[in-house]
């Protein structure tokens, strides 16, 4: 991941690709049933490229009716924009920004209630390694970077302790009619889970439109079925050291893939403090160059790839043992050459 500027709310556009699509035509494909019967190569694709929750995104639809295909893509993009207005840290009017600003939110959108509840569940599953309330840590590191001009050392011990006192996903009361923080100055970031949730929502929407072979790429990936040509989707995990290379090629069918790693952004030049924090220590983990997770749903892959960055392999194995059809791919080494696979 790469970020072009620093903000107290989090890293600002643009995110470097951590996942790559290795299909010969490039991009991702969505095949309508009629297109599959005719062969995807016989149907001119309809394409959308843009940004979704701060990540470059792309959708290509193979549909025998180009006008209908454009309408389907337009509906998918509208769903992305609707959810951005719920989850974005950068829109002052978003539901999340209003919650962070006031410390509570009455009549919250159902999507926010669902995602925060899911985030709490992954906090429990990971033993606190995933925590949506780490936003005060980001603010503390961003402030330190602005004060010392580099931020290599991070906040001093007093400020770090003060930020950590605000980090506890269990101190968020989530009800359908109201969401509230237990302490003033608590704040949430959904950067480690929202893209997965949006990816799942768009995949489900496209499936409801009668599209049966789908690879949705909105920063994280979700495949329903395989490639329209009958093979699995060919994707890969980007080498975190040599980013023009692929560390792990994968065949994806009926599964999601997400990757996390601190290599894309660091406070200062020494790379000690990145955008990923261990919620239990307030420091950036140094265990792995990147962690990828495959799972039935993108929201699961997204949250666990973030959490696993802060967990040793024994703890990761314990979590994977409780999850259905879920696996982890850990990349390490000075050249990103060491690959460890755990779970499914």
Helices and strands as residue ranges (DSSP letters): E 19-21, E 30-32, H 33-38, G 40-42, E 45-52, E 55-62, H 66-87, H 95-102, E 104-106, H 110-125, H 135-148, H 157-164, G 169-171, E 172-174, E 178-181, H 194-208, E 211-217, E 221-224, E 233-238, E 246-252, E 256-260, G 262-264, E 266-267, E 273-274, E 290-295, H 298-308, H 313-320, E 327-332, E 338-343
